[in-house]
Amino acid sequence: MLLKEMLEEYQNDVAYNLPFGEVTLTGARQVYFEIRAKYVNLAARARDDFTKEYETYESTREMVSRTYLKFYTIWDDIVEEACKDLVSIGYYELDESTLYKISVKRGCTRFFDDAYQEIKDEVSDIKEELTNRENYREEQKNSRGRWVGSTFGGGILNAYAHQAKLGMMNAASGAAYNIVNAIGNAADEKDAVAKIEKIYQSKETKETLQQAVFMSIFSVHLLVADILNEGERTPLAEEISQEQSERAQRLCNNIQHIPEENRKEVLVSIFELDPKLEIAYEYALLLYGDEGGTLEEFGHEVRFNVAEKKEELISRSVRVVKIGTQAELKMARDSLPRLCQRFGATDEMADEANAYLDSIQEKLEEGIDNS
């Protein structure tokens, strides 16, 4: 769905009758959550695409030489999609090249750039152990690619963005091959080769790069929302501000001390401030349940998995109780259906809890103390 369609579909506020009161989700909030969901999906697909290629690499040499260009090939597609979103609502002069530079300037690519730089630094540290420090630095200085300098700062990446959009990927790839050559030169030392290869073999390296790809692309949703809101008296895409989130958290921190007659009103305020605050859903379920499923429906709209939270609480409810006798086990089994009904949970949600109770049954029958 393009941004234009989101704005057309979510023009009006929607009120949800939750177990503790009526919570209003503004049209602007709905638009923001749609933008966010779109770029979460794009980020997940990009991460999978990146991982698929990453798993074809056979060495640190290959990883260093290919990951950077792979990421920026993916980035090209993401910027194109963001450009389509903004052009759909009238930003006709905001072309891909311009948006590319804006995205880099605002730090969207920084997650990946920083992760990649850490890998480069790790390889360079191993190289420095084996060569004369001054010669190494001079060599790196003389053989540097056009767009890579001492850091991956905005100005350099802006230059890279410009080159990439002109189809000059070959000219921009010199730095990656430069560091690969450094690896090759260091390979004379067996110990260094082993250390260098451990960088690629490390699970942490892979996971760090995967997360960096995801976060860089996910951050584009904030860029799109910011551009959409520029010049507007009231936001067209209302994200959850830090102030709103912190205020909601403070209210949650005090929920158990707030008089019972005021709790529902406070919970309504919490959900309107930050409808994705996890602890708020936990309190809402424990205090008021969700027999009618309206809280789960609301969670679906704001992309919060209420069903998963229900299953977690059900499982926790049987695990925190000490069961040392058959009578106590029977009480736990008898209370489970009532709890599931109160939460509006399905029978499947209780499967894990029942499996746990079955394991306790076996222990009791074997005479093992479970208390």
C-alpha positions as a printed NumPy array, in Angstrom:
array([[  0.   ,   0.   ,   0.   ],
       [  1.356,   3.405,  -0.994],
       [  1.294,   6.377,   1.352],
       [ -1.54 ,   8.037,  -0.588],
       [ -3.765,   5.016,   0.016],
       [ -2.902,   4.988,   3.718],
       [ -3.924,   8.621,   4.099],
       [ -7.187,   7.99 ,   2.269],
       [ -8.059,   4.904,   4.298],
       [ -7.207,   6.243,   7.767],
       [ -8.74 ,   9.721,   7.81 ],
       [-10.966,   9.219,  10.843],
       [-10.324,   8.459,  14.505],
       [-11.49 ,   5.05 ,  15.719],
       [-12.769,   4.31 ,  19.233],
       [-12.191,   0.868,  20.763],
       [-14.302,  -0.333,  23.685],
       [-11.662,  -2.153,  25.689],
       [-12.324,  -4.006,  28.98 ],
       [-11.269,  -0.935,  30.975],
       [-12.761,   1.856,  28.851],
       [-12.894,   3.545,  25.471],
       [ -9.511,   4.145,  23.82 ],
       [ -9.312,   6.375,  20.748],
       [ -6.804,   5.714,  18.002],
       [ -6.406,   8.83 ,  15.895],
       [ -6.279,   8.725,  12.12 ],
       [ -2.734,  10.087,  12.254],
       [ -1.685,   7.295,  14.618],
       [ -3.237,   4.709,  12.298],
       [ -1.293,   6.15 ,   9.35 ],
       [  1.932,   6.021,  11.345],
       [  1.393,   2.389,  12.34 ],
       [  0.702,   1.48 ,   8.695],
       [  3.913,   3.194,   7.559],
       [  5.805,   1.476,  10.355],
       [  4.36 ,  -1.945,   9.485],
       [  5.227,  -1.504,   5.82 ],
       [  8.869,  -0.76 ,   6.536],
       [  9.1  ,  -3.517,   9.166],
       [  8.122,  -5.95 ,   6.408],
       [ 10.561,  -4.39 ,   3.94 ],
       [ 13.321,  -4.548,   6.561],
       [ 12.593,  -8.219,   7.313],
       [ 12.654,  -9.129,   3.623],
       [ 15.873,  -7.18 ,   3.102],
       [ 17.488,  -8.917,   6.081],
       [ 16.512, -12.293,   4.615],
       [ 17.874, -11.312,   1.201],
       [ 21.13 , -10.141,   2.791],
       [ 21.394, -13.347,   4.838],
       [ 20.813, -15.542,   1.798],
       [ 23.832, -14.034,   0.055],
       [ 25.885, -13.848,   3.255],
       [ 25.58 , -17.602,   3.671],
       [ 27.207, -18.145,   0.263],
       [ 30.437, -16.487,   1.425],
       [ 33.347, -18.723,   2.254],
       [ 35.769, -16.378,   3.975],
       [ 36.256, -13.042,   5.687],
       [ 37.887, -11.842,   2.473],
       [ 34.69 , -12.49 ,   0.538],
       [ 32.468, -11.094,   3.281],
       [ 34.327,  -7.792,   3.445],
       [ 34.453,  -7.418,  -0.31 ],
       [ 30.752,  -8.112,  -0.899],
       [ 28.619,  -7.108,   2.102],
       [ 28.938,  -3.358,   1.665],
       [ 27.896,  -3.375,  -1.971],
       [ 25.124,  -5.864,  -1.203],
       [ 23.681,  -3.581,   1.44 ],
       [ 23.722,  -0.531,  -0.815],
       [ 22.135,  -2.495,  -3.647],
       [ 19.303,  -3.312,  -1.229],
       [ 19.279,   0.304,  -0.078],
       [ 18.678,   1.45 ,  -3.645],
       [ 15.427,  -0.548,  -3.727],
       [ 14.271,   0.803,  -0.356],
       [ 14.893,   4.401,  -1.376],
       [ 12.968,   3.76 ,  -4.593],
       [  9.98 ,   2.487,  -2.584],
       [ 10.121,   5.457,  -0.195],
       [ 10.28 ,   7.777,  -3.198],
       [  7.144,   6.151,  -4.654],
       [  5.379,   6.687,  -1.324],
       [  6.197,  10.391,  -1.252],
       [  5.56 ,  11.021,  -4.948],
       [  2.116,   9.426,  -4.478],
       [  1.147,  12.356,  -2.214],
       [  2.572,  15.103,  -4.426],
       [  6.301,  15.297,  -3.695],
       [  7.026,  15.348,  -7.426],
       [ 10.416,  17.044,  -7.161],
       [ 11.755,  14.608,  -4.57 ],
       [ 13.578,  12.184,  -6.852],
       [ 15.499,   9.08 ,  -5.78 ],
       [ 18.899,  10.757,  -5.896],
       [ 17.744,  13.555,  -3.589],
       [ 15.985,  11.202,  -1.185],
       [ 19.066,   8.966,  -1.199],
       [ 21.201,  11.85 ,   0.043],
       [ 18.587,  12.89 ,   2.631],
       [ 18.36 ,   9.354,   3.997],
       [ 22.134,   9.18 ,   4.44 ],
       [ 22.363,  12.684,   5.919],
       [ 19.699,  11.859,   8.517],
       [ 21.578,   8.754,   9.589],
       [ 19.348,   5.996,   8.245],
       [ 22.327,   3.999,   6.983],
       [ 24.392,   4.525,  10.098],
       [ 23.364,   1.232,  11.697],
       [ 24.951,  -0.715,   8.871],
       [ 27.857,   1.66 ,   8.31 ],
       [ 28.913,   1.437,  11.953],
       [ 28.681,  -2.361,  11.982],
       [ 30.714,  -2.638,   8.8  ],
       [ 33.287,  -0.188,  10.135],
       [ 33.732,  -2.334,  13.257],
       [ 34.544,  -5.327,  11.066],
       [ 37.012,  -3.27 ,   9.06 ],
       [ 38.633,  -2.095,  12.277],
       [ 38.902,  -5.64 ,  13.584],
       [ 40.658,  -6.777,  10.411],
       [ 42.908,  -3.732,  10.487],
       [ 43.893,  -4.415,  14.09 ],
       [ 45.08 ,  -7.893,  13.12 ],
       [ 46.955,  -6.425,  10.175],
       [ 48.718,  -3.903,  12.41 ],
       [ 49.997,  -6.684,  14.652],
       [ 51.983,  -8.037,  11.705],
       [ 53.297,  -5.005,   9.894],
       [ 55.133,  -1.861,  10.668],
       [ 52.59 ,   0.641,  11.952],
       [ 53.849,   3.538,   9.844],
       [ 54.173,   1.504,   6.66 ],
       [ 50.705,   0.11 ,   7.142],
       [ 49.134,   3.53 ,   7.586],
       [ 50.984,   4.908,   4.571],
       [ 49.919,   1.948,   2.48 ],
       [ 46.288,   2.413,   3.455],
       [ 46.47 ,   6.127,   2.774],
       [ 47.895,   5.637,  -0.697],
       [ 45.518,   2.868,  -1.747],
       [ 42.248,   4.267,  -0.395],
       [ 39.143,   4.174,  -2.601],
       [ 37.631,   7.454,  -3.747],
       [ 34.638,   7.464,  -1.396],
       [ 36.029,   5.882,   1.755],
       [ 38.048,   7.978,   4.185],
       [ 38.956,   7.751,   7.815],
       [ 35.3  ,   7.45 ,   8.821],
       [ 31.962,   6.637,   7.253],
       [ 30.649,  10.13 ,   7.903],
       [ 27.775,  11.868,   6.169],
       [ 29.808,  13.817,   3.659],
       [ 31.596,  10.773,   2.328],
       [ 28.419,   8.762,   2.121],
       [ 26.67 ,  11.616,   0.39 ],
       [ 29.369,  11.438,  -2.228],
       [ 28.888,   7.706,  -2.453],
       [ 25.139,   8.138,  -2.756],
       [ 25.677,  10.503,  -5.649],
       [ 28.037,   8.058,  -7.372],
       [ 25.708,   5.133,  -6.841],
       [ 22.774,   6.948,  -8.364],
       [ 24.877,   7.753, -11.427],
       [ 25.628,   4.057, -11.871],
       [ 29.25 ,   4.399, -10.749],
       [ 29.293,   1.361,  -8.46 ],
       [ 32.602,   0.178,  -9.856],
       [ 34.29 ,   3.443,  -8.995],
       [ 32.84 ,   3.239,  -5.502],
       [ 33.956,  -0.299,  -4.777],
       [ 37.675,   0.35 ,  -4.441],
       [ 37.65 ,   0.569,  -0.671],
       [ 36.144,  -2.871,  -0.188],
       [ 38.803,  -4.448,  -2.384],
       [ 41.451,  -2.412,  -0.627],
       [ 40.688,  -4.045,   2.699],
       [ 40.537,  -7.444,   0.982],
       [ 44.048,  -6.893,  -0.323],
       [ 45.103,  -6.044,   3.215],
       [ 43.767,  -9.428,   4.295],
       [ 45.678, -11.121,   1.513],
       [ 48.91 ,  -9.482,   2.544],
       [ 48.412, -10.55 ,   6.146],
       [ 47.792, -14.157,   5.179],
       [ 51.541, -14.924,   5.256],
       [ 51.158, -15.295,   8.983],
       [ 49.2  , -18.453,   9.831],
       [ 47.99 , -17.15 ,  13.164],
       [ 46.708, -13.952,  11.567],
       [ 44.841, -15.9  ,   8.907],
       [ 43.117, -17.933,  11.601],
       [ 42.123, -14.808,  13.526],
       [ 40.823, -13.118,  10.392],
       [ 38.734, -16.112,   9.353],
       [ 37.191, -16.294,  12.814],
       [ 35.601, -12.9  ,  12.102],
       [ 33.431, -14.381,   9.33 ],
       [ 32.879, -17.659,  11.173],
       [ 31.628, -15.837,  14.241],
       [ 27.877, -16.049,  14.818],
       [ 28.077, -12.599,  16.372],
       [ 29.406, -11.06 ,  13.147],
       [ 26.52 , -12.456,  11.139],
       [ 23.875, -11.438,  13.664],
       [ 25.333,  -7.944,  14.02 ],
       [ 25.2  ,  -7.345,  10.276],
       [ 21.707,  -8.845,   9.997],
       [ 20.425,  -6.536,  12.729],
       [ 22.202,  -3.568,  11.179],
       [ 20.544,  -4.203,   7.812],
       [ 17.144,  -4.505,   9.478],
       [ 17.489,  -1.367,  11.608],
       [ 18.813,   0.806,   8.784],
       [ 15.862,  -0.047,   6.565],
       [ 13.333,   0.061,   9.401],
       [ 14.49 ,   3.613,  10.223],
       [ 13.254,   4.79 ,   6.806],
       [  9.697,   4.759,   8.163],
       [ 10.647,   7.66 ,  10.443],
       [ 12.138,   9.55 ,   7.513],
       [  8.939,   9.099,   5.48 ],
       [  6.805,  10.187,   8.456],
       [  9.01 ,  13.232,   9.095],
       [  8.796,  14.38 ,   5.464],
       [  5.038,  13.799,   5.478],
       [  4.614,  15.928,   8.605],
       [  6.851,  18.825,   7.523],
       [  4.892,  22.051,   7.34 ],
       [  1.738,  20.538,   8.853],
       [  0.103,  22.167,  11.872],
       [ -0.983,  18.756,  13.13 ],
       [  0.91 ,  15.605,  12.109],
       [ -0.505,  13.427,   9.359],
       [  1.491,  10.479,  10.697],
       [  1.726,  10.652,  14.489],
       [  4.499,   8.536,  15.934],
       [  4.86 ,   7.81 ,  19.638],
       [  7.129,  10.49 ,  21.027],
       [  9.701,   9.805,  23.718],
       [  7.805,  12.13 ,  26.051],
       [  4.547,  10.205,  25.508],
       [  6.254,   6.865,  26.009],
       [  7.982,   7.993,  29.205],
       [  4.778,   9.454,  30.602],
       [  2.898,   6.215,  29.864],
       [  5.661,   4.234,  31.569],
       [  5.473,   6.431,  34.682],
       [  1.728,   5.868,  34.9  ],
       [  2.261,   2.119,  34.549],
       [  4.864,   2.182,  37.294],
       [  2.213,   3.526,  39.664],
       [ -0.784,   1.506,  38.445],
       [ -0.83 ,  -0.791,  41.49 ],
       [ -0.85 ,   2.201,  43.855],
       [ -3.634,   4.069,  42.055],
       [ -7.086,   3.75 ,  43.7  ],
       [ -9.149,   1.046,  42.033],
       [-11.878,   3.495,  41.025],
       [ -9.326,   5.482,  38.977],
       [ -7.365,   2.651,  37.376],
       [ -9.532,   2.281,  34.284],
       [ -9.249,   5.967,  33.469],
       [ -5.482,   5.834,  33.92 ],
       [ -5.186,   2.764,  31.677],
       [ -7.133,   4.577,  28.957],
       [ -4.614,   7.437,  29.184],
       [ -1.706,   4.982,  29.021],
       [ -3.014,   3.28 ,  25.894],
       [ -3.687,   6.585,  24.155],
       [ -0.197,   7.843,  25.01 ],
       [  1.671,   4.698,  23.966],
       [ -0.47 ,   1.897,  22.532],
       [  2.602,  -0.325,  22.088],
       [  3.781,  -0.316,  25.716],
       [  4.137,  -3.996,  26.607],
       [  3.703,  -3.708,  30.372],
       [  0.391,  -1.866,  29.834],
       [ -1.06 ,  -4.912,  28.082],
       [  0.117,  -7.117,  30.922],
       [ -1.592,  -4.951,  33.542],
       [ -4.753,  -4.686,  31.421],
       [ -4.992,  -8.457,  31.051],
       [ -4.265,  -9.196,  34.704],
       [ -6.663,  -6.556,  35.998],
       [ -9.547,  -6.758,  33.507],
       [ -8.956,  -9.739,  31.212],
       [-10.055,  -9.803,  27.571],
       [-12.968, -12.201,  27.417],
       [-14.488, -10.439,  24.415],
       [-11.195, -10.218,  22.502],
       [-11.361,  -6.439,  22.022],
       [ -7.882,  -5.875,  23.472],
       [ -6.474,  -8.422,  21.041],
       [ -8.272,  -6.668,  18.184],
       [ -6.814,  -3.325,  19.266],
       [ -3.351,  -4.87 ,  19.514],
       [ -3.664,  -6.097,  15.945],
       [ -4.328,  -2.545,  14.766],
       [ -1.191,  -1.181,  16.468],
       [  0.9  ,  -4.289,  15.63 ],
       [  1.198,  -5.616,  19.177],
       [  0.84 ,  -9.382,  19.611],
       [ -1.693,  -9.658,  22.448],
       [ -2.225, -13.382,  21.845],
       [  1.459, -14.001,  22.55 ],
       [  1.207, -11.973,  25.765],
       [ -1.841, -14.01 ,  26.853],
       [  0.008, -17.271,  26.262],
       [  2.993, -15.967,  28.244],
       [  0.813, -14.98 ,  31.22 ],
       [ -1.062, -18.276,  31.205],
       [  2.193, -20.224,  31.205],
       [  3.613, -18.025,  33.946],
       [  0.506, -18.424,  36.11 ],
       [  1.025, -22.17 ,  36.514],
       [  4.801, -22.025,  36.842],
       [  4.896, -19.574,  39.738],
       [  2.654, -21.749,  41.895],
       [  4.391, -24.411,  43.986],
       [  2.634, -27.719,  43.396],
       [  3.684, -30.397,  45.856],
       [  0.558, -32.557,  46.132],
       [ -2.104, -34.056,  43.884],
       [ -4.652, -31.73 ,  45.501],
       [ -2.609, -28.65 ,  44.578],
       [ -2.173, -30.008,  41.06 ],
       [ -5.937, -30.455,  40.75 ],
       [ -6.49 , -26.85 ,  41.88 ],
       [ -4.056, -25.634,  39.226],
       [ -5.787, -27.687,  36.523],
       [ -9.218, -26.48 ,  37.625],
       [ -8.186, -22.816,  37.581],
       [ -6.585, -22.956,  34.135],
       [ -9.83 , -23.034,  32.058],
       [-11.219, -20.103,  34.048],
       [ -8.057, -18.103,  33.454],
       [ -8.153, -18.895,  29.744],
       [-11.785, -17.823,  29.569],
       [-11.03 , -14.562,  31.364],
       [ -8.208, -13.798,  28.941],
       [-10.315, -14.736,  25.94 ],
       [ -7.632, -17.305,  25.149],
       [ -7.98 , -20.312,  22.874],
       [ -7.445, -23.905,  23.986],
       [ -4.222, -23.914,  21.97 ],
       [ -2.858, -21.082,  24.109],
       [ -3.145, -23.291,  27.189],
       [ -1.234, -26.196,  25.61 ],
       [  2.128, -25.198,  27.073],
       [  0.644, -24.749,  30.541],
       [ -1.08 , -28.133,  30.327],
       [  2.159, -29.755,  29.182],
       [  3.891, -28.287,  32.222],
       [  1.169, -29.598,  34.537],
       [  1.506, -33.019,  32.899],
       [  5.219, -32.995,  33.746],
       [  4.369, -32.176,  37.367],
       [  1.878, -35.064,  37.369],
       [  4.652, -37.437,  36.304],
       [  6.975, -36.177,  39.041],
       [  4.325, -36.574,  41.713],
       [  3.562, -40.123,  40.543],
       [  7.286, -40.938,  40.715],
       [  7.508, -39.491,  44.212],
       [  9.726, -36.574,  43.231],
       [  9.338, -33.513,  45.441],
       [  8.264, -30.557,  43.281],
       [  7.517, -28.064,  46.04 ]])
